[in-house]
């Protein structure tokens, strides 16, 4: 059967219409679903309480998102009552709980995928006992049921369950994510569907506009609970991830426009198609043309319908909105760690990929590994905390493609025209003698600065300089062993910019080496920098971090707000840096670097080997 759908259209229109444009209070690093004491839930259905959901069948026109209206009533209404969405609907039946729950099987073995207090849009609910809510639902390969709880989220009591709601085409190929391949002329397309290899053959039909279309097969991956490391990912946060497919589009012409659509050939001979998308291929490394890059970290997701959050929406929606509005004015995106903040609640990954679909379906969306994707005790991560919620990298490594031969080692390099990017994985050891250190040195040393003058180092945790209060409280301004280990590499290979996330604010340093400014902070740099400019751009959307009251000598500009960075290479001699706020898209900090090739390769302290005067 063929499917025609409006790709992300409803989602996009709603996003642009409802996202707040002002500064908002975010929810920080905590996962809202983790606040629910689901293990304490009791089922005590009340005869005269009810929940009704309409419409019951969604996406009849191929839409991937649709609003659902909930009407409900409680015979003992309270301001602590709340509505939760479960998917699949059988999740409210405790008898379906699989291992590893043990002998004491809970009544509810799955957390909801979203929730909202019953009085959110009906302030007099506690008096009348009746209310309405609207939820924006996305296609997540299974049906939904809406439930009414009393007792708040700490002592939840299930008192009413709605009819089921489902999408007409639950298995459809959804939420494409582009990424650069292992070479400059390869683009990868990753998407999610409900079709396994025992049902269909996945592929991409693509080509330049007006030319013969090419069919490229896709590899298919999925995972089970046993692939993950611990709770909540293996318990109440688990949800079937569906199937993740990746196709490799090779031998692209530089700077060419391509169209593509996702396809599944079912074993009955019919085809299922996505809408048609488009992208522009990468320029040849060193090509002299206008090239624009977006960089930020720590965005996460937020709900347009207000669920899971209270008060104004956090910065994630504002950042997403600005990038959608400006799609025609940049070429590639780097999301520098802490991607979804799902923290072990797997349903949130579908919701994040739906949130960024208007961006990632047309621009390469490159990610790096952060603590909220990878860290888990005894899992091989450099840190033994539980920030990933038991995901231990599996979700990030499967849901997104990065050009590395070993996905658990999330370090890689990629080229975009005059830019060369070396992307570190701060959740694995980077110290001298480790495989990552050897990779980073080779990545920095191998760039031809005559062709690619702009050398950028990316890492999630701050391996350089930050005045953020979280580091200051530890008596430092960077990750322990970070700068001490790597600053000789940055200096030796004349790294222009080292950029980080992790600290949720914005900060720019002067060109600096060994904590000393090699040039004063400025809005214009001419010639050799003699050091590296370090930038924290971790204000993608999560709760903001304060700065230390100590004024460091190397800090040039600080801003405790949500925002992102845009780099524009006009040619081989001029690079423009801009920091934009997510609330309005305006530029609040900027500088320009202007230099020629001879200045790029000029010797600075510790950057050139010893020489002699011998003839």
C-alpha positions in Angstrom: 0.0 0.0 0.0 1.1 3.6 -0.6 1.1 6.2 2.1 0.9 9.9 1.4 1.5 12.0 4.4 2.2 15.6 5.3 5.8 15.3 6.6 6.0 17.0 9.9 3.6 19.7 8.6 1.2 19.8 11.5 4.1 19.5 13.9 6.0 22.4 12.2 3.0 24.7 12.1 2.1 24.0 15.7 5.8 24.5 16.7 6.0 27.9 15.0 2.7 29.0 16.4 3.0 27.9 20.1 6.7 28.0 21.0 7.4 30.8 23.4 9.6 33.6 22.2 10.7 34.8 25.7 13.1 33.5 28.2 11.6 30.6 30.1 12.4 28.5 33.1 13.5 25.1 32.1 13.3 21.8 33.9 17.1 21.3 34.1 18.7 17.9 33.7 15.9 16.0 35.5 13.6 13.8 33.4 10.0 14.8 34.2 8.8 11.2 33.8 11.2 10.2 36.6 9.2 12.3 39.1 6.3 9.8 38.8 6.3 7.1 41.5 4.9 4.6 39.1 5.9 1.7 41.3 3.5 3.0 44.0 0.5 3.2 41.6 -2.7 1.5 42.6 -5.6 0.6 40.3 -9.0 1.6 41.8 -11.3 2.3 39.0 -14.3 4.4 39.9 -17.8 3.7 38.5 -18.7 7.4 37.7 -15.2 8.6 36.7 -14.3 8.5 33.0 -11.9 9.6 30.3 -12.9 10.0 26.6 -10.5 10.6 23.7 -11.3 11.9 20.2 -10.6 11.3 17.5 -9.8 7.6 17.8 -8.0 7.2 14.5 -5.2 9.6 13.6 -3.2 10.4 10.5 -5.8 9.3 8.0 -4.3 11.7 5.5 -0.8 10.5 6.2 0.0 13.0 9.0 2.6 12.0 11.5 1.2 14.1 14.3 -2.3 15.1 15.4 -4.1 16.8 18.3 -6.3 14.6 20.5 -9.0 16.1 22.8 -9.5 14.5 26.2 -12.7 15.0 28.2 -12.8 13.6 31.7 -14.7 13.6 34.9 -13.9 12.5 38.5 -16.5 11.9 41.3 -13.9 13.2 43.8 -11.9 15.8 41.8 -8.8 17.4 43.2 -6.1 19.7 42.0 -3.7 16.8 42.4 -5.4 14.7 39.7 -3.5 14.2 36.5 -3.9 12.7 33.0 -1.2 10.3 31.8 -0.7 8.9 28.3 0.4 5.2 28.0 1.6 3.5 24.9 1.0 0.8 24.0 -2.4 0.6 25.7 -1.6 -2.8 27.3 1.0 -1.0 29.5 -1.8 -0.4 32.0 -2.1 -4.1 32.5 0.4 -5.3 35.1 0.0 -8.9 34.1 2.1 -8.1 31.0 5.2 -7.0 32.9 8.2 -9.0 31.7 11.5 -9.6 33.6 13.5 -8.0 35.2 10.7 -7.0 37.6 11.1 -10.1 39.7 8.5 -11.8 41.9 6.7 -8.6 43.0 5.1 -7.6 39.7 3.9 -4.0 39.9 0.4 -3.0 38.7 1.9 -0.7 36.2 5.2 -1.7 34.8 5.7 1.1 32.4 5.9 4.9 32.8 3.6 7.0 30.7 5.0 8.7 27.6 3.6 12.1 28.8 1.3 13.6 31.4 -0.4 16.8 32.5 -2.4 17.9 35.5 -6.1 17.8 35.1 -6.6 21.4 35.8 -4.0 22.6 33.3 -6.7 24.1 30.9 -9.7 23.8 33.3 -8.9 25.9 36.4 -12.3 25.1 38.1 -11.8 21.3 37.6 -11.7 20.6 41.4 -15.1 22.3 41.8 -16.9 20.9 38.8 -15.2 17.5 38.5 -15.1 17.9 34.7 -12.2 19.0 32.5 -10.6 18.9 29.0 -7.1 18.7 27.8 -5.5 18.6 24.4 -2.4 16.4 23.6 -0.3 16.6 20.5 0.4 12.9 19.6 3.0 11.7 17.2 3.1 8.4 15.4 5.1 6.0 17.7 4.2 2.6 16.2 1.6 1.6 18.9 -1.8 2.7 20.2 -2.4 5.1 23.1 -4.7 5.1 26.1 -5.4 8.1 28.3 -5.8 7.6 32.1 -7.0 9.7 35.0 -5.1 9.5 38.3 -5.8 10.9 41.7 -3.3 11.2 44.5 -0.8 13.2 42.6 2.4 11.8 41.0 3.8 10.6 44.3 0.8 8.4 45.4 -0.9 7.7 42.1 -4.2 5.9 42.0 -5.7 5.0 38.6 -9.4 5.8 38.6 -10.4 5.9 34.9 -9.1 4.7 31.5 -10.1 6.0 28.1 -10.8 4.3 24.8 -7.8 3.5 22.7 -6.4 5.9 20.0 -4.1 4.8 17.2 -2.5 6.1 14.0 -3.9 4.7 10.7 -0.3 3.8 9.5 1.6 3.0 12.6 4.6 1.3 10.8 5.3 4.1 8.4 8.9 5.3 7.8 9.3 8.4 10.0 11.6 11.2 11.1 14.6 11.0 8.7 18.0 12.2 10.1 20.7 13.1 7.7 24.4 12.8 8.6 27.7 13.1 6.8 29.2 9.8 5.8 32.8 8.6 6.2 33.8 10.7 3.1 32.8 14.2 2.1 30.8 12.9 -0.8 28.6 10.5 1.1 25.3 11.4 2.9 23.6 8.9 5.2 19.8 8.8 5.9 18.6 7.2 9.2 14.9 6.7 10.0 12.6 4.8 12.2 9.7 2.4 11.2 7.7 -0.4 12.5 8.8 -2.8 9.7 11.4 -5.5 10.6 13.4 -7.4 8.0 10.9 -10.2 8.2 8.2 -7.9 6.8 9.9 -5.6 4.3 13.0 -4.4 2.5 14.0 -0.9 3.4 15.7 1.5 0.9 16.0 5.1 -0.2 15.1 6.4 -3.7 17.2 9.4 -4.5 19.0 11.5 -7.1 19.5 14.9 -8.5 16.4 16.7 -9.5 15.4 15.8 -13.1 17.8 12.9 -13.3 17.4 9.1 -13.1 16.7 8.1 -9.5 18.9 5.6 -7.6 17.8 2.9 -5.2 20.1 2.4 -2.2 19.5 -0.4 0.3 19.4 0.3 4.1 20.8 -1.6 7.0 18.3 -2.3 9.9 19.1 -2.2 13.6 17.1 -2.6 16.8 17.8 -3.6 20.4 16.1 -5.3 23.3 16.1 -4.6 27.1 19.0 -6.9 27.4 21.1 -4.5 25.3 20.7 -1.8 27.9 22.5 -1.4 31.2 20.0 -0.7 34.0 16.8 1.1 35.2 14.8 2.9 34.3 15.8 2.0 30.7 15.3 -1.7 31.5 12.2 -1.3 33.6 9.6 1.5 33.7 11.4 3.5 31.0 11.5 0.7 28.4 9.5 1.0 25.2 9.9 -0.9 22.0 12.2 1.2 19.8 10.9 -0.2 16.5 13.4 -0.6 13.7 16.1 1.9 12.8 17.3 2.0 9.2 20.3 3.7 7.6 21.1 4.1 3.9 24.3 5.3 2.4 24.1 7.7 -0.5 27.5 7.7 -2.2 29.5 9.5 -4.9 27.6 12.8 -4.5 28.5 15.7 -6.7 29.7 18.7 -4.6 27.2 21.4 -3.7 24.4 19.7 -5.6 20.7 19.5 -4.7 19.3 16.0 -4.2 15.8 14.7 -3.5 15.1 11.5 -1.6 12.2 9.5 -0.2 12.2 6.5 2.2 10.7 3.3 0.9 9.8 -0.2 2.2 9.0 -3.0 -0.2 6.6 -5.3 1.6 6.8 -9.0 1.0 3.3 -8.9 -0.6 4.8 -6.8 -3.4 3.4 -3.4 -2.3 5.4 -0.4 -1.4 5.2 2.1 1.5 6.7 5.5 0.8 7.5 8.6 2.8 7.1 12.1 1.3 9.9 13.6 -0.8 12.7 15.4 1.1 15.7 17.3 -0.2 19.3 18.2 0.8 22.4 19.9 -0.5 25.5 17.8 -0.7 28.8 18.9 0.9 31.3 21.0 -0.9 34.6 19.5 -1.9 37.1 19.9 1.0 38.9 23.2 0.5 36.3 24.5 -2.0 36.0 28.3 -1.8 32.3 29.1 -1.3 30.0 30.4 1.4 29.8 27.8 4.1 27.7 28.1 7.3 27.7 25.9 10.5 25.4 25.7 13.5 26.8 24.5 16.8 25.2 24.0 20.2 24.8 21.5 23.0 22.4 20.3 25.7 19.1 21.0 23.9 16.8 18.1 24.9 13.1 18.1 24.0 10.0 19.8 25.2 6.3 19.3 24.6 4.3 21.8 22.6 1.1 20.8 24.4 2.6 21.7 27.8 2.7 18.2 29.1 5.6 17.1 31.3 6.4 20.7 32.0 4.9 23.5 34.1 4.9 27.2 33.3 6.5 28.6 30.1 8.2 26.1 27.8 12.0 25.8 28.1 14.6 26.9 25.6 14.5 23.7 23.5 11.5 24.7 21.6 12.9 28.2 21.0 16.2 26.8 19.7 14.3 24.4 17.4 12.0 27.2 16.2 14.9 29.5 15.3 16.7 26.8 13.4 13.5 26.0 11.5 13.0 29.6 10.7 16.5 30.0 9.4 16.8 26.7 7.4 17.9 28.5 4.2 20.8 30.3 5.9 23.0 27.4 7.2 24.4 24.1 5.8 25.2 21.7 8.7 24.3 21.3 12.4 26.5 20.0 15.2 24.5 19.0 18.4 27.4 18.8 20.8 26.2 16.2 23.3 23.2 15.7 25.7 20.8 15.1 22.9 17.3 14.3 24.3 17.7 14.0 28.1 15.6 10.9 27.9 17.6 9.5 30.8 16.3 6.0 30.2 12.7 6.8 29.2 12.9 5.5 25.6 9.7 7.1 24.3 11.4 10.4 24.4 13.7 9.5 21.6 10.8 9.3 19.1 9.5 12.6 20.4 12.9 14.3 19.9 13.4 13.0 16.4 9.9 14.3 15.6 10.9 17.7 17.1 14.0 18.1 14.9 12.6 16.5 11.7 12.2 19.8 9.8 15.9 20.4 10.4 17.5 16.9 10.3 15.6 15.8 7.2 17.2 18.5 5.1 20.6 19.4 6.9 23.3 17.0 8.1 22.6 16.7 11.9 25.9 15.6 13.5 25.9 14.6 17.2 28.6 14.0 19.8 28.3 11.8 23.0 27.3 13.5 26.3 27.0 12.2 29.8 23.2 11.9 29.4 23.7 9.5 26.5 26.6 7.4 27.7 27.5 7.4 31.4 26.7 4.3 33.5 28.7 2.4 36.1 30.8 -0.5 34.9 29.8 0.1 31.3 33.1 1.3 29.9 32.4 5.0 30.2 35.1 7.3 31.6 32.6 8.4 34.4 30.8 6.0 36.7 27.6 8.2 37.2 24.1 7.1 36.2 23.3 10.1 33.9 22.2 8.0 31.0 19.4 6.3 33.0 20.7 2.9 31.9 20.9 3.7 28.1 24.8 3.5 28.3 25.1 4.9 24.7 22.8 2.3 23.0 20.1 4.8 22.0 22.4 7.5 20.7 24.5 5.0 18.8 21.5 3.4 17.1 19.2 6.4 16.5 21.8 8.6 14.9 24.7 7.9 12.6 28.2 9.2 13.0 31.2 8.4 10.8 33.1 6.2 13.1 34.1 2.5 12.7 33.2 1.7 16.3 30.0 3.3 17.5 30.8 2.9 21.2 33.9 5.0 20.5 32.0 8.2 19.5 35.0 10.2 18.3 35.2 11.1 14.6 36.3 13.6 12.1 34.3 15.2 9.3 35.0 17.8 6.6 32.7 20.5 5.3 34.4 22.6 2.6 36.9 24.9 4.3 36.1 23.4 7.8 37.8 20.4 9.3 36.1 19.1 12.5 37.7 16.9 15.1 34.9 15.6 17.4 35.9 14.1 20.8 34.0 11.7 23.0 34.4 13.1 26.5 32.7 10.0 28.0 35.7 7.9 27.1 39.3 8.4 28.1 41.2 11.0 26.1 44.5 11.0 27.9 47.9 10.4 26.2 48.4 6.8 25.2 44.7 6.0 24.8 43.1 5.2 21.4 41.1 8.5 21.5 44.2 10.6 22.1 46.0 9.0 19.2 42.9 9.6 17.0 42.7 13.3 18.1 46.3 14.0 17.3 46.0 12.4 13.9 42.8 14.3 13.2 44.4 17.6 14.0 47.7 16.8 12.3 46.2 15.5 9.1 44.4 18.7 8.0 45.8 20.6 5.0 45.5 24.2 6.3 46.0 25.6 2.8 42.7 24.0 1.7 41.0 23.9 5.1 42.1 26.9 7.1 39.3 26.6 9.8 40.2 23.9 12.3 37.5 23.2 14.9 37.7 21.0 18.0 34.3 19.8 19.5 33.7 18.0 22.8 30.7 17.8 25.1 32.4 18.3 28.5 34.5 21.4 28.9 38.1 20.3 28.2 39.3 23.9 28.0 37.9 26.9 29.9 34.6 27.7 31.6 33.6 30.1 34.3 30.5 28.1 35.0 29.6 27.7 38.6 29.5 23.9 38.5 33.2 23.9 37.7 34.1 26.7 40.1 32.5 24.8 42.9 35.0 22.1 42.2 37.8 24.6 42.3 38.6 24.4 38.6 37.5 25.9 35.2 37.5 22.7 33.1 37.1 19.0 33.2 39.8 17.4 35.4 42.8 16.3 33.2 41.1 18.0 30.2 43.1 21.1 29.4 46.4 19.8 30.9 46.2 16.8 28.5 45.1 18.5 25.3 46.3 22.1 25.3 49.7 21.1 23.7 47.7 19.5 20.8 45.5 22.6 20.3 48.6 24.8 20.3 50.8 22.6 18.2 48.2 22.2 15.4 46.8 25.8 15.7 43.2 24.9 16.5 41.1 28.0 15.9 38.1 27.2 18.0 37.5 24.6 20.8 33.8 24.3 21.5 31.9 22.6 24.3 28.5 22.0 25.9 27.8 20.5 29.3 27.7 23.8 31.1 24.3 25.4 30.3 25.3 28.9 29.3 27.4 30.8 26.8 31.0 31.9 27.2 33.8 33.0 24.9 37.5 33.3 25.8 40.3 35.3 24.3 42.8 33.3 22.2 44.4 31.5 25.2 47.2 29.1 26.0 48.1 27.8 29.4 45.5 30.2 31.0 47.2 33.3 29.4 45.6 35.4 26.7 47.9 35.3 23.7 45.9 38.2 22.2 43.4 40.5 23.9 39.7 39.7 23.6 38.3 41.4 20.6 35.6 41.5 17.9 38.2 41.3 15.1 41.4 39.2 14.9 44.0 39.8 12.2 46.8 37.4 11.5 48.1 34.7 13.8 46.0 34.0 16.9 48.9 32.4 18.9 46.3 30.5 20.9 42.9 28.9 20.7 39.5 30.6 21.3 37.4 28.4 23.6 33.6 28.6 23.5 31.0 27.1 25.8 27.7 26.8 23.8 25.6 24.6 26.2 22.5 26.7 26.2 20.6 24.6 23.6 17.5 24.3 25.9 18.0 22.7 29.3 18.0 24.5 32.7 20.6 27.3 32.8 23.8 27.3 34.8 25.1 30.3 36.7 28.6 31.7 36.4 31.2 31.9 39.2 31.5 35.3 40.8 35.2 35.2 40.0 36.2 37.2 37.0 38.8 35.2 35.1 41.3 37.0 32.9 40.6 34.9 29.9 36.8 35.3 29.7 35.6 37.8 27.1 31.8 37.4 27.0 29.3 35.6 29.2 25.6 35.1 28.9 23.3 33.0 31.0 20.7 32.4 28.4 19.6 29.9 25.7 21.4 30.2 22.4 23.5 28.7 19.7 26.6 29.6 17.6 26.8 30.1 13.9 30.1 30.0 12.0 30.3 31.5 8.5 33.3 30.9 6.3 33.2 33.5 3.5 36.5 32.3 2.0 39.9 31.0 3.0 40.8 34.2 4.8 37.6 35.4 6.6 35.6 33.6 9.3 32.6 35.2 11.0 31.5 33.9 14.5 28.0 34.7 15.8 26.3 33.8 19.1 22.5 34.1 18.7 19.9 33.9 21.4 17.1 31.3 21.0 14.4 33.7 22.2 14.8 36.1 19.3 17.4 34.8 16.9 19.4 38.0 17.2 23.2 38.2 17.4 24.5 39.1 20.9 28.3 38.3 20.5 30.4 38.2 17.4 33.9 38.4 16.1 35.7 38.0 12.8 39.0 36.2 12.1 40.9 37.5 9.0 44.3 36.0 8.0 46.1 34.5 5.1 47.8 31.1 4.7 51.2 32.3 5.8 49.7 33.5 9.1 48.0 30.1 9.6 51.2 28.2 9.4 53.4 30.8 11.3 55.2 29.5 14.3 53.9 30.3 17.8 55.0 29.1 21.2 55.1 25.3 21.3 53.6 25.1 17.8 56.7 24.4 15.7 59.7 22.0 16.1 63.2 23.4 16.9 65.2 24.6 14.0 68.9 25.4 13.5 70.9 28.0 11.6 72.7 25.3 9.5 73.0 26.1 5.8 
